[in-house]
């Protein structure tokens, strides 16, 4: 099994072209993981309180236009 330390050491030894490829891959991997987590949180209702608070703030004039 590969540990985080082993992965860190392997990344530290990547040549620039491979490091660039890894960065691109990891960026996409991380974005997909975040999207999945956000979707699961939204579907489970964990974000409802925050959404309702934001809607209340908007309704009560506590927001500014960007």
PDB file of N, CA, C and O in Angstrom:
ATOM      1  N   UNK A   1       0.847  -1.184   0.000  1.00  0.00           N
ATOM      2  CA  UNK A   1       0.000   0.000   0.000  1.00  0.00           C
ATOM      3  C   UNK A   1       0.890   1.244   0.000  1.00  0.00           C
ATOM      4  O   UNK A   1       1.921   1.280   0.672  1.00  0.00           O
ATOM      5  N   UNK A   2       0.490   2.241  -0.746  1.00  0.00           N
ATOM      6  CA  UNK A   2       1.232   3.479  -0.838  1.00  0.00           C
ATOM      7  C   UNK A   2       0.748   4.451   0.228  1.00  0.00           C
ATOM      8  O   UNK A   2      -0.454   4.639   0.413  1.00  0.00           O
ATOM      9  N   UNK A   3       1.690   5.060   0.920  1.00  0.00           N
ATOM     10  CA  UNK A   3       1.333   6.028   1.946  1.00  0.00           C
ATOM     11  C   UNK A   3       1.421   7.441   1.374  1.00  0.00           C
ATOM     12  O   UNK A   3       1.994   7.658   0.306  1.00  0.00           O
ATOM     13  N   UNK A   4       0.855   8.378   2.088  1.00  0.00           N
ATOM     14  CA  UNK A   4       0.924   9.774   1.667  1.00  0.00           C
ATOM     15  C   UNK A   4       2.383  10.211   1.583  1.00  0.00           C
ATOM     16  O   UNK A   4       2.761  10.928   0.656  1.00  0.00           O
ATOM     17  N   UNK A   5       3.186   9.797   2.520  1.00  0.00           N
ATOM     18  CA  UNK A   5       4.603  10.151   2.512  1.00  0.00           C
ATOM     19  C   UNK A   5       5.287   9.626   1.253  1.00  0.00           C
ATOM     20  O   UNK A   5       6.093  10.331   0.647  1.00  0.00           O
ATOM     21  N   UNK A   6       4.974   8.401   0.859  1.00  0.00           N
ATOM     22  CA  UNK A   6       5.561   7.835  -0.360  1.00  0.00           C
ATOM     23  C   UNK A   6       5.118   8.612  -1.589  1.00  0.00           C
ATOM     24  O   UNK A   6       5.905   8.839  -2.507  1.00  0.00           O
ATOM     25  N   UNK A   7       3.866   9.015  -1.602  1.00  0.00           N
ATOM     26  CA  UNK A   7       3.360   9.804  -2.733  1.00  0.00           C
ATOM     27  C   UNK A   7       4.054  11.163  -2.782  1.00  0.00           C
ATOM     28  O   UNK A   7       4.460  11.623  -3.849  1.00  0.00           O
ATOM     29  N   UNK A   8       4.188  11.802  -1.612  1.00  0.00           N
ATOM     30  CA  UNK A   8       4.873  13.103  -1.557  1.00  0.00           C
ATOM     31  C   UNK A   8       6.301  12.982  -2.081  1.00  0.00           C
ATOM     32  O   UNK A   8       6.758  13.820  -2.858  1.00  0.00           O
ATOM     33  N   UNK A   9       6.993  11.949  -1.657  1.00  0.00           N
ATOM     34  CA  UNK A   9       8.374  11.748  -2.106  1.00  0.00           C
ATOM     35  C   UNK A   9       8.436  11.498  -3.607  1.00  0.00           C
ATOM     36  O   UNK A   9       9.329  12.010  -4.284  1.00  0.00           O
ATOM     37  N   UNK A  10       7.506  10.725  -4.129  1.00  0.00           N
ATOM     38  CA  UNK A  10       7.477  10.463  -5.564  1.00  0.00           C
ATOM     39  C   UNK A  10       7.227  11.754  -6.343  1.00  0.00           C
ATOM     40  O   UNK A  10       7.866  11.995  -7.367  1.00  0.00           O
ATOM     41  N   UNK A  11       6.306  12.579  -5.863  1.00  0.00           N
ATOM     42  CA  UNK A  11       6.002  13.848  -6.544  1.00  0.00           C
ATOM     43  C   UNK A  11       7.222  14.758  -6.520  1.00  0.00           C
ATOM     44  O   UNK A  11       7.518  15.431  -7.508  1.00  0.00           O
ATOM     45  N   UNK A  12       7.930  14.781  -5.394  1.00  0.00           N
ATOM     46  CA  UNK A  12       9.128  15.618  -5.284  1.00  0.00           C
ATOM     47  C   UNK A  12      10.197  15.242  -6.306  1.00  0.00           C
ATOM     48  O   UNK A  12      11.024  16.076  -6.673  1.00  0.00           O
ATOM     49  N   UNK A  13      10.184  14.013  -6.760  1.00  0.00           N
ATOM     50  CA  UNK A  13      11.209  13.544  -7.695  1.00  0.00           C
ATOM     51  C   UNK A  13      10.754  13.552  -9.154  1.00  0.00           C
ATOM     52  O   UNK A  13      11.493  13.101 -10.029  1.00  0.00           O
ATOM     53  N   UNK A  14       9.567  14.051  -9.426  1.00  0.00           N
ATOM     54  CA  UNK A  14       9.094  14.100 -10.811  1.00  0.00           C
ATOM     55  C   UNK A  14       9.858  15.156 -11.609  1.00  0.00           C
ATOM     56  O   UNK A  14      10.139  16.244 -11.108  1.00  0.00           O
ATOM     57  N   UNK A  15      10.187  14.822 -12.848  1.00  0.00           N
ATOM     58  CA  UNK A  15      10.784  15.800 -13.763  1.00  0.00           C
ATOM     59  C   UNK A  15       9.702  16.809 -14.152  1.00  0.00           C
ATOM     60  O   UNK A  15       8.511  16.508 -14.066  1.00  0.00           O
ATOM     61  N   UNK A  16      10.112  17.995 -14.578  1.00  0.00           N
ATOM     62  CA  UNK A  16       9.151  19.060 -14.878  1.00  0.00           C
ATOM     63  C   UNK A  16       8.011  18.660 -15.810  1.00  0.00           C
ATOM     64  O   UNK A  16       6.862  18.994 -15.523  1.00  0.00           O
ATOM     65  N   UNK A  17       8.276  17.957 -16.917  1.00  0.00           N
ATOM     66  CA  UNK A  17       7.135  17.584 -17.780  1.00  0.00           C
ATOM     67  C   UNK A  17       6.131  16.681 -17.059  1.00  0.00           C
ATOM     68  O   UNK A  17       4.920  16.842 -17.212  1.00  0.00           O
ATOM     69  N   UNK A  18       6.640  15.737 -16.278  1.00  0.00           N
ATOM     70  CA  UNK A  18       5.746  14.840 -15.542  1.00  0.00           C
ATOM     71  C   UNK A  18       5.044  15.580 -14.405  1.00  0.00           C
ATOM     72  O   UNK A  18       3.881  15.299 -14.115  1.00  0.00           O
ATOM     73  N   UNK A  19       5.728  16.512 -13.764  1.00  0.00           N
ATOM     74  CA  UNK A  19       5.114  17.301 -12.701  1.00  0.00           C
ATOM     75  C   UNK A  19       3.969  18.136 -13.265  1.00  0.00           C
ATOM     76  O   UNK A  19       2.928  18.278 -12.624  1.00  0.00           O
ATOM     77  N   UNK A  20       4.156  18.678 -14.441  1.00  0.00           N
ATOM     78  CA  UNK A  20       3.094  19.450 -15.085  1.00  0.00           C
ATOM     79  C   UNK A  20       1.884  18.563 -15.387  1.00  0.00           C
ATOM     80  O   UNK A  20       0.745  18.964 -15.150  1.00  0.00           O
ATOM     81  N   UNK A  21       2.131  17.370 -15.906  1.00  0.00           N
ATOM     82  CA  UNK A  21       1.044  16.425 -16.184  1.00  0.00           C
ATOM     83  C   UNK A  21       0.325  16.046 -14.890  1.00  0.00           C
ATOM     84  O   UNK A  21      -0.903  15.973 -14.850  1.00  0.00           O
ATOM     85  N   UNK A  22       1.113  15.804 -13.819  1.00  0.00           N
ATOM     86  CA  UNK A  22       0.521  15.447 -12.537  1.00  0.00           C
ATOM     87  C   UNK A  22      -0.347  16.575 -12.000  1.00  0.00           C
ATOM     88  O   UNK A  22      -1.448  16.336 -11.504  1.00  0.00           O
ATOM     89  N   UNK A  23       0.154  17.812 -12.101  1.00  0.00           N
ATOM     90  CA  UNK A  23      -0.632  18.961 -11.625  1.00  0.00           C
ATOM     91  C   UNK A  23      -1.973  19.033 -12.346  1.00  0.00           C
ATOM     92  O   UNK A  23      -3.014  19.228 -11.718  1.00  0.00           O
ATOM     93  N   UNK A  24      -1.942  18.877 -13.650  1.00  0.00           N
ATOM     94  CA  UNK A  24      -3.185  18.927 -14.429  1.00  0.00           C
ATOM     95  C   UNK A  24      -4.125  17.813 -14.015  1.00  0.00           C
ATOM     96  O   UNK A  24      -5.318  18.038 -13.811  1.00  0.00           O
ATOM     97  N   UNK A  25      -3.581  16.605 -13.890  1.00  0.00           N
ATOM     98  CA  UNK A  25      -4.411  15.467 -13.481  1.00  0.00           C
ATOM     99  C   UNK A  25      -4.990  15.706 -12.096  1.00  0.00           C
ATOM    100  O   UNK A  25      -6.186  15.502 -11.883  1.00  0.00           O
ATOM    101  N   UNK A  26      -4.152  16.140 -11.141  1.00  0.00           N
ATOM    102  CA  UNK A  26      -4.624  16.296  -9.776  1.00  0.00           C
ATOM    103  C   UNK A  26      -5.639  17.415  -9.659  1.00  0.00           C
ATOM    104  O   UNK A  26      -6.593  17.317  -8.887  1.00  0.00           O
ATOM    105  N   UNK A  27      -5.440  18.473 -10.418  1.00  0.00           N
ATOM    106  CA  UNK A  27      -6.398  19.580 -10.395  1.00  0.00           C
ATOM    107  C   UNK A  27      -7.780  19.096 -10.818  1.00  0.00           C
ATOM    108  O   UNK A  27      -8.778  19.427 -10.179  1.00  0.00           O
ATOM    109  N   UNK A  28      -7.841  18.318 -11.885  1.00  0.00           N
ATOM    110  CA  UNK A  28      -9.123  17.770 -12.350  1.00  0.00           C
ATOM    111  C   UNK A  28      -9.683  16.759 -11.346  1.00  0.00           C
ATOM    112  O   UNK A  28     -10.881  16.765 -11.063  1.00  0.00           O
ATOM    113  N   UNK A  29      -8.833  15.905 -10.816  1.00  0.00           N
ATOM    114  CA  UNK A  29      -9.241  14.925  -9.819  1.00  0.00           C
ATOM    115  C   UNK A  29      -9.832  15.622  -8.593  1.00  0.00           C
ATOM    116  O   UNK A  29     -10.891  15.231  -8.101  1.00  0.00           O
ATOM    117  N   UNK A  30      -9.148  16.652  -8.103  1.00  0.00           N
ATOM    118  CA  UNK A  30      -9.585  17.378  -6.918  1.00  0.00           C
ATOM    119  C   UNK A  30     -10.906  18.108  -7.172  1.00  0.00           C
ATOM    120  O   UNK A  30     -11.788  18.114  -6.314  1.00  0.00           O
ATOM    121  N   UNK A  31     -11.041  18.715  -8.338  1.00  0.00           N
ATOM    122  CA  UNK A  31     -12.283  19.414  -8.673  1.00  0.00           C
ATOM    123  C   UNK A  31     -13.453  18.435  -8.726  1.00  0.00           C
ATOM    124  O   UNK A  31     -14.544  18.742  -8.244  1.00  0.00           O
ATOM    125  N   UNK A  32     -13.232  17.265  -9.308  1.00  0.00           N
ATOM    126  CA  UNK A  32     -14.297  16.262  -9.375  1.00  0.00           C
ATOM    127  C   UNK A  32     -14.667  15.752  -7.983  1.00  0.00           C
ATOM    128  O   UNK A  32     -15.843  15.531  -7.695  1.00  0.00           O
ATOM    129  N   UNK A  33     -13.670  15.566  -7.123  1.00  0.00           N
ATOM    130  CA  UNK A  33     -13.944  15.116  -5.757  1.00  0.00           C
ATOM    131  C   UNK A  33     -14.746  16.176  -5.004  1.00  0.00           C
ATOM    132  O   UNK A  33     -15.670  15.845  -4.260  1.00  0.00           O
ATOM    133  N   UNK A  34     -14.396  17.442  -5.194  1.00  0.00           N
ATOM    134  CA  UNK A  34     -15.112  18.533  -4.519  1.00  0.00           C
ATOM    135  C   UNK A  34     -16.552  18.607  -5.031  1.00  0.00           C
ATOM    136  O   UNK A  34     -17.489  18.761  -4.248  1.00  0.00           O
ATOM    137  N   UNK A  35     -16.719  18.496  -6.347  1.00  0.00           N
ATOM    138  CA  UNK A  35     -18.073  18.517  -6.922  1.00  0.00           C
ATOM    139  C   UNK A  35     -18.934  17.387  -6.356  1.00  0.00           C
ATOM    140  O   UNK A  35     -20.104  17.592  -6.033  1.00  0.00           O
ATOM    141  N   UNK A  36     -18.347  16.191  -6.238  1.00  0.00           N
ATOM    142  CA  UNK A  36     -19.082  15.045  -5.697  1.00  0.00           C
ATOM    143  C   UNK A  36     -19.482  15.302  -4.242  1.00  0.00           C
ATOM    144  O   UNK A  36     -20.618  15.034  -3.849  1.00  0.00           O
ATOM    145  N   UNK A  37     -18.551  15.820  -3.450  1.00  0.00           N
ATOM    146  CA  UNK A  37     -18.843  16.102  -2.046  1.00  0.00           C
ATOM    147  C   UNK A  37     -19.929  17.172  -1.916  1.00  0.00           C
ATOM    148  O   UNK A  37     -20.829  17.048  -1.085  1.00  0.00           O
ATOM    149  N   UNK A  38     -19.844  18.221  -2.737  1.00  0.00           N
ATOM    150  CA  UNK A  38     -20.838  19.289  -2.694  1.00  0.00           C
ATOM    151  C   UNK A  38     -22.216  18.751  -3.073  1.00  0.00           C
ATOM    152  O   UNK A  38     -23.212  19.084  -2.432  1.00  0.00           O
ATOM    153  N   UNK A  39     -22.274  17.922  -4.111  1.00  0.00           N
ATOM    154  CA  UNK A  39     -23.546  17.348  -4.550  1.00  0.00           C
ATOM    155  C   UNK A  39     -24.149  16.482  -3.445  1.00  0.00           C
ATOM    156  O   UNK A  39     -25.350  16.550  -3.180  1.00  0.00           O
ATOM    157  N   UNK A  40     -23.314  15.674  -2.805  1.00  0.00           N
ATOM    158  CA  UNK A  40     -23.807  14.824  -1.714  1.00  0.00           C
ATOM    159  C   UNK A  40     -24.307  15.678  -0.541  1.00  0.00           C
ATOM    160  O   UNK A  40     -25.335  15.365   0.059  1.00  0.00           O
ATOM    161  N   UNK A  41     -23.592  16.742  -0.220  1.00  0.00           N
ATOM    162  CA  UNK A  41     -24.025  17.635   0.857  1.00  0.00           C
ATOM    163  C   UNK A  41     -25.349  18.305   0.519  1.00  0.00           C
ATOM    164  O   UNK A  41     -26.225  18.424   1.376  1.00  0.00           O
ATOM    165  N   UNK A  42     -25.495  18.739  -0.715  1.00  0.00           N
ATOM    166  CA  UNK A  42     -26.732  19.398  -1.136  1.00  0.00           C
ATOM    167  C   UNK A  42     -27.907  18.415  -1.104  1.00  0.00           C
ATOM    168  O   UNK A  42     -28.990  18.757  -0.630  1.00  0.00           O
ATOM    169  N   UNK A  43     -27.695  17.206  -1.602  1.00  0.00           N
ATOM    170  CA  UNK A  43     -28.772  16.219  -1.636  1.00  0.00           C
ATOM    171  C   UNK A  43     -29.177  15.746  -0.245  1.00  0.00           C
ATOM    172  O   UNK A  43     -30.330  15.376  -0.022  1.00  0.00           O
ATOM    173  N   UNK A  44     -28.234  15.759   0.682  1.00  0.00           N
ATOM    174  CA  UNK A  44     -28.536  15.282   2.033  1.00  0.00           C
ATOM    175  C   UNK A  44     -29.202  16.353   2.892  1.00  0.00           C
ATOM    176  O   UNK A  44     -29.705  16.056   3.976  1.00  0.00           O
ATOM    177  N   UNK A  45     -29.207  17.595   2.414  1.00  0.00           N
ATOM    178  CA  UNK A  45     -29.809  18.683   3.170  1.00  0.00           C
ATOM    179  C   UNK A  45     -28.839  19.418   4.083  1.00  0.00           C
ATOM    180  O   UNK A  45     -29.238  20.331   4.806  1.00  0.00           O
ATOM    181  N   UNK A  46     -27.567  19.028   4.056  1.00  0.00           N
ATOM    182  CA  UNK A  46     -26.590  19.682   4.937  1.00  0.00           C
ATOM    183  C   UNK A  46     -26.382  21.153   4.605  1.00  0.00           C
ATOM    184  O   UNK A  46     -25.869  21.903   5.436  1.00  0.00           O
ATOM    185  N   UNK A  47     -26.770  21.578   3.407  1.00  0.00           N
ATOM    186  CA  UNK A  47     -26.575  22.975   3.017  1.00  0.00           C
ATOM    187  C   UNK A  47     -27.855  23.800   3.129  1.00  0.00           C
ATOM    188  O   UNK A  47     -27.843  25.005   2.874  1.00  0.00           O
ATOM    189  N   UNK A  48     -28.947  23.162   3.507  1.00  0.00           N
ATOM    190  CA  UNK A  48     -30.237  23.860   3.555  1.00  0.00           C
ATOM    191  C   UNK A  48     -30.219  25.067   4.482  1.00  0.00           C
ATOM    192  O   UNK A  48     -30.745  26.123   4.131  1.00  0.00           O
ATOM    193  N   UNK A  49     -29.626  24.926   5.647  1.00  0.00           N
ATOM    194  CA  UNK A  49     -29.596  26.031   6.615  1.00  0.00           C
ATOM    195  C   UNK A  49     -28.860  27.227   6.023  1.00  0.00           C
ATOM    196  O   UNK A  49     -29.312  28.364   6.162  1.00  0.00           O
ATOM    197  N   UNK A  50     -27.738  26.984   5.370  1.00  0.00           N
ATOM    198  CA  UNK A  50     -26.981  28.080   4.758  1.00  0.00           C
ATOM    199  C   UNK A  50     -27.753  28.718   3.607  1.00  0.00           C
ATOM    200  O   UNK A  50     -27.752  29.939   3.455  1.00  0.00           O
ATOM    201  N   UNK A  51     -28.399  27.904   2.810  1.00  0.00           N
ATOM    202  CA  UNK A  51     -29.179  28.429   1.692  1.00  0.00           C
ATOM    203  C   UNK A  51     -30.341  29.276   2.193  1.00  0.00           C
ATOM    204  O   UNK A  51     -30.611  30.352   1.659  1.00  0.00           O
ATOM    205  N   UNK A  52     -31.018  28.790   3.209  1.00  0.00           N
ATOM    206  CA  UNK A  52     -32.138  29.550   3.771  1.00  0.00           C
ATOM    207  C   UNK A  52     -31.671  30.862   4.395  1.00  0.00           C
ATOM    208  O   UNK A  52     -32.345  31.884   4.268  1.00  0.00           O
ATOM    209  N   UNK A  53     -30.537  30.836   5.059  1.00  0.00           N
ATOM    210  CA  UNK A  53     -29.991  32.059   5.638  1.00  0.00           C
ATOM    211  C   UNK A  53     -29.650  33.066   4.544  1.00  0.00           C
ATOM    212  O   UNK A  53     -29.923  34.257   4.695  1.00  0.00           O
ATOM    213  N   UNK A  54     -29.064  32.609   3.458  1.00  0.00           N
ATOM    214  CA  UNK A  54     -28.728  33.497   2.346  1.00  0.00           C
ATOM    215  C   UNK A  54     -29.994  34.093   1.724  1.00  0.00           C
ATOM    216  O   UNK A  54     -30.029  35.282   1.406  1.00  0.00           O
ATOM    217  N   UNK A  55     -31.020  33.277   1.552  1.00  0.00           N
ATOM    218  CA  UNK A  55     -32.274  33.783   0.990  1.00  0.00           C
ATOM    219  C   UNK A  55     -32.931  34.793   1.932  1.00  0.00           C
ATOM    220  O   UNK A  55     -33.476  35.796   1.472  1.00  0.00           O
ATOM    221  N   UNK A  56     -32.886  34.544   3.228  1.00  0.00           N
ATOM    222  CA  UNK A  56     -33.415  35.501   4.203  1.00  0.00           C
ATOM    223  C   UNK A  56     -32.639  36.811   4.152  1.00  0.00           C
ATOM    224  O   UNK A  56     -33.236  37.888   4.184  1.00  0.00           O
ATOM    225  N   UNK A  57     -31.322  36.729   4.074  1.00  0.00           N
ATOM    226  CA  UNK A  57     -30.501  37.942   3.984  1.00  0.00           C
ATOM    227  C   UNK A  57     -30.854  38.741   2.735  1.00  0.00           C
ATOM    228  O   UNK A  57     -30.952  39.967   2.787  1.00  0.00           O
ATOM    229  N   UNK A  58     -31.041  38.059   1.626  1.00  0.00           N
ATOM    230  CA  UNK A  58     -31.420  38.745   0.386  1.00  0.00           C
ATOM    231  C   UNK A  58     -32.786  39.399   0.524  1.00  0.00           C
ATOM    232  O   UNK A  58     -32.966  40.559   0.153  1.00  0.00           O
ATOM    233  N   UNK A  59     -33.741  38.657   1.058  1.00  0.00           N
ATOM    234  CA  UNK A  59     -35.100  39.166   1.239  1.00  0.00           C
ATOM    235  C   UNK A  59     -35.127  40.382   2.173  1.00  0.00           C
ATOM    236  O   UNK A  59     -35.923  41.298   1.966  1.00  0.00           O
ATOM    237  N   UNK A  60     -34.275  40.399   3.186  1.00  0.00           N
ATOM    238  CA  UNK A  60     -34.262  41.472   4.168  1.00  0.00           C
ATOM    239  C   UNK A  60     -33.291  42.608   3.808  1.00  0.00           C
ATOM    240  O   UNK A  60     -33.024  43.481   4.633  1.00  0.00           O
ATOM    241  N   UNK A  61     -32.770  42.593   2.584  1.00  0.00           N
ATOM    242  CA  UNK A  61     -31.909  43.685   2.132  1.00  0.00           C
ATOM    243  C   UNK A  61     -30.525  43.715   2.734  1.00  0.00           C
ATOM    244  O   UNK A  61     -29.904  44.775   2.811  1.00  0.00           O
ATOM    245  N   UNK A  62     -30.027  42.554   3.168  1.00  0.00           N
ATOM    246  CA  UNK A  62     -28.701  42.497   3.764  1.00  0.00           C
ATOM    247  C   UNK A  62     -27.629  42.081   2.758  1.00  0.00           C
ATOM    248  O   UNK A  62     -26.561  41.611   3.152  1.00  0.00           O
ATOM    249  N   UNK A  63     -27.899  42.246   1.483  1.00  0.00           N
ATOM    250  CA  UNK A  63     -26.960  41.878   0.440  1.00  0.00           C
ATOM    251  C   UNK A  63     -26.677  43.103  -0.429  1.00  0.00           C
ATOM    252  O   UNK A  63     -27.491  44.023  -0.510  1.00  0.00           O
ATOM    253  N   UNK A  64     -25.533  43.099  -1.064  1.00  0.00           N
ATOM    254  CA  UNK A  64     -25.170  44.175  -1.995  1.00  0.00           C
ATOM    255  C   UNK A  64     -24.939  43.574  -3.362  1.00  0.00           C
ATOM    256  O   UNK A  64     -24.527  42.420  -3.484  1.00  0.00           O
ATOM    257  N   UNK A  65     -25.206  44.356  -4.389  1.00  0.00           N
ATOM    258  CA  UNK A  65     -24.950  43.926  -5.751  1.00  0.00           C
ATOM    259  C   UNK A  65     -23.450  43.845  -6.005  1.00  0.00           C
ATOM    260  O   UNK A  65     -22.679  44.663  -5.503  1.00  0.00           O
ATOM    261  N   UNK A  66     -23.057  42.875  -6.769  1.00  0.00           N
ATOM    262  CA  UNK A  66     -21.640  42.751  -7.130  1.00  0.00           C
ATOM    263  C   UNK A  66     -21.345  43.565  -8.356  1.00  0.00           C
ATOM    264  O   UNK A  66     -20.205  43.592  -8.820  1.00  0.00           O
TER     265      UNK A  66
END
